[in-house]
Amino acid sequence: MTFIPVRDVAGPRARVAPGEGPLTADRCEDVANVFKGLADPIRLLLFSHIAAHPNPVCVCDIPDAGVSQPTVSHHLRKLRDTGLVDCERRGTWVYYWATPLGAACVPFLTRMAGDL
C-alpha cells in the first residue's frame, strides 16, 4: 500500500490570533460577500490583473478573458459592488484599480494559490 503525504494545514497560522473571537454575523456577511465576489474564475482573473498594477488599468488593457465584452463588464460591476475595485471614466475609457480592501486580499490570494 502506498501512502500519500499530507501537509499539516492546521498549524499555528490556521488558528485565530490571541484576543480575537469569532466573527459577528455582520462581519460574516461582509466576508462572505468578498468571497462571493471572487468566486468566479473570470472575476478572479480580472481582479488579479487589476490588482497587479500599481496604477489604474484601462479596461482596454485588460487581457482577453475568453468572454464577451458585456460579460467582462458584468464581472467588473460585481467586483465594484463587492468593493474590491473602483473605477473612473476618462473620456471614452474606464480605468480600474484595487481598493484598499482589494489590495488587502492580494497577499491572502497569493498564499492560497501557492498552497493549491
Secondary structure, DSSP 4 states (H G I P E B T S, - for coil): --PPP-----SGGGSPPTT--PPPHHHHHHHHHHHHHT-SHHHHHHHHHHHT-SS-EEGGGSPP-SS-HHHHHHHHHHHHHHTSEEEEEETTEEEEEE-HHHHHHHHHHHHHHHH-
